Amino acid sequence: MIEVPGTAITDSEWLRAQLSLSAKRYPLGDRVALGVLWWYSASSVLFGAVVESRDPALSALTLTLDPEGRVREARSPVFDGDLPARTHEMLTTAISSVAKVSGARERQLWAIAADSLATRLLWADKTSQAADFAAMIGPELPTPRYVEVNGQEFVRRVSCCLIYTAVNEDKCTSCPRQKPAERLERLSRLVG
């Protein structure tokens, strides 16, 4: 495992290297898809700190990466300040960096962040806080959404990770780029 400071995300050269590592896992992906896929994974890890009330500032975070460049952990101290404002600052900086290096649209990356927040809140059994917390972070962040299928709650994604464009596979089960009935039927199969 490799440790880097969270501020590495603002280093264009470092971020380009991470996207190059992603290209080995997602060989069909173009630069935009690689940026989206990298951010999809990284933002979920970054929101771990937020949901656990730890400092989400890039300057406070230490990122642990595997040899393939995937962000596996984000560590930081407990934070008792204005968590939504600090999260907004982190997201604005990180999203700007990823957009600049990959060519992905910032709006697309904010949508991915909303889904990452929704996922982390679901895992922490805090979905009731999602809308209020997202609104406090800022207007760029779409409201996290959920759907209940056969008694189980899932994230109703607003973003697409683009993995199906980078590897020769189907869209994810919860992909918003499929017909709603198809997505619901695929989710239903998960809970039987």
N, C-alpha and C positions, 0 to 999 in steps of 0.2 A: 504494500500500500504506500501511497505517496501523499504527503501533506503539503498543502500550499495555503497561503493566506487568502481569505475571501476576496481581497482586492485584486487577486490574479484575474478575476473576471473582467476587470477594466483594462487589462493588458492585451492589446490587439494581437500581438505576436503569440502570446500564450493561448489565447482563445482560438486563433487559427490552427494551432497545433492540436487543440482538443477536437476541432472539427475534422482535421485530417485523421485523427485516431477513430473518430466516428465513421469515417468513410470506409474503414476496414470492416466495420460491423454492418454498415448499410451501403453496400457497393453501388447501388443504382441511384442513390440520392444525389441531388444537385446541392449546391451550397446553401440554398434556402432551406431545403428539407433537412440537411444536416444541422443547421442552426436551430431549427424548430425541434428536432429530435433531441439535441443536446440540452436545450432549454427545458423541454418537457421533463426530462429526467432531473436536471439540476434544480429547477424551481420547486419540485416536490420535496427534495431534500432541504432546500433553504426554508421552506415553510414549516419544516419540522421544528426549527428553532422558534419560529413565531408562535406556533400552537402550544409549545412548551414554555412560553413566556421567557425565552432566552433572547439575547441581543441579536437582532437580525442584521445589524450594520455590517457591511462587507469588511470594514476595518476591525470588527470584533470577532469575525468568524474565522475558523480554521477548517478548511475543506480536506477531506480524505478522499482520494481517488484510487481506483484500482489501476492496474497497469494498462488497461485498455482506455483509460481516460474518463470512465464514468464516475460521477460524483456519488459517493456512497454515504458520506456523513458530513454534517456541518455542526461543529461544536462552537459554543460561545458561552459566556457567563450569563447568569440570570439577569434579567433587565426589569427594572421597576419604573421606568420612565414612560413616555408616550409611545407605546408599542405600535399603534397604527401609523403615526407619523414616521417613526423609524423604519417601518416596513415599506412605506411609500418611497422613502428616500432610497432604500436598498433596491427596490424594484425598478424605480426610474433609472438608476445608474446601471444596473445589470441589464435591463432590457435595451437601453440605448447602446450598450457595448455589443450585445449579441446581434442587434439589428445592423449595426455598422459593419461588423465583420461578416455576417452571413447574408445580408440583403433581405432578411425576413422583415415583414412590416411590424412596427411596434404594436399596432393594435392587435395583430395576431398573437404576439408574445404576451400581451396583457391578458388575452383570453385564455391562453395556456396557464398563466399564473392563477387565474380564477379557478380553473379546474384542479390545479395542484392544491390550492387552498381548500377547495371543497373536499378533495380526497383526504387530506390530512385531518380535517375536521371530522370527516366520517370515521376515520380510523380511531380518533380520540373520543368518539361519541359526543361530539359538540355541534352537530349540524344545526341546531336551533340558533346558534350564534352566528351562522354564516353570513346572512344578509346584513346584519348590523355591523359586523366586523369589516366586511368588504366595503361598505359605505364609508366607514371611518378611515379606511386606507386611502380612498380617493376615487374620483369619478372615472378614472381610466380603467379601474378594475371592474369587470362585469360581475354581477351578483352570482355567486355560486348557486347552482340549482341541483335538486335531487328528484328522483322518481322512485316510487315504491312499486316493486314487482313481486307478487306472491309473498307479501309480508317482509320483504328484504329491501333495504334502501340502497340505491346506487346513485353515483354522480350522474347527473344529466348534463353531459359535456356541452360546452359552447365552442370548444376548439377541436381541431384535428391535429394529431401528432405527425401526420404525413408518412407514417411508417410504410403504408402500403405502396407509396411511390418510391421507396428506397430499397425495398426487398420485394421479392415476387410472392406476396402473400395477400390474403383478404384484408379488408378493413377490420379494425378492432371491433369487438362486440358492441361497445358503447359509442362507436364513431358517429358524430353528428352528420356525416356525409352519406348517410343511408336513409332510406325511407323510415319514418317513425314506426310504422307497423313492423318492419323488418328488425329494427333495433329492439323493440319491445319483445318480439318473438325470440330473438337471440338471448336477451337478458333472462327471459322466462326459463330457457333451457338451463341456465346456470343454477337456478334455485329449484328446478324440477317440480 
